[in-house]
Amino acid sequence: LPLFLLAIITGFIGYTVIKEQSKRHSIITKLSVKEGIDKLNSGLCFAYESGRVILKNYIMTELSYTILGKDLQNAELFWESLSTGNVKKDIVCLSLGDDPSFRLPDGKVWTFARTAIDGIVQFSSADTTYLQNLTEELMEKNKELEAIHSRLIEYGEKVDELTRAKER
């Protein structure tokens, strides 16, 4: 009888522990939200309209240090610096305004966006290096095509002159 009771109590305790662990994995906590946004491969920051930061992830913190040289404490001042190009000397501004883009010293290009929803402002950033490289490649090819177009026009004019000269 004592062994039987011990087995029942051990089984109940084991069941309770397993149930609690599964319950713990299914509940969303503040820490799990922070952990989730830190695992994103883009920068994310939420702030009040006054600029006070509510939540920011690791990448946005790193981008603030890299681009501005300081911690992201006030999101509105951060956005103002980005949109006006008030950044460190070694950062290349590719575009300013509503969607500022910057080339960092490591060669990566980051594009930022700002969205306001019900008194909360979301700041996001994405690694757009691949798109920027494609855009630059397309611009080069367009220049080459313009040069070819100019030569074809010149060739066409010369052909017209030669044809008229032959006919004369």
Helices and strands as residue ranges (DSSP letters): H 2-26, H 30-38, E 43-48, E 53-56, H 58-68, H 75-84, E 92-95, E 101-103, E 109-117, E 120-127, H 129-167
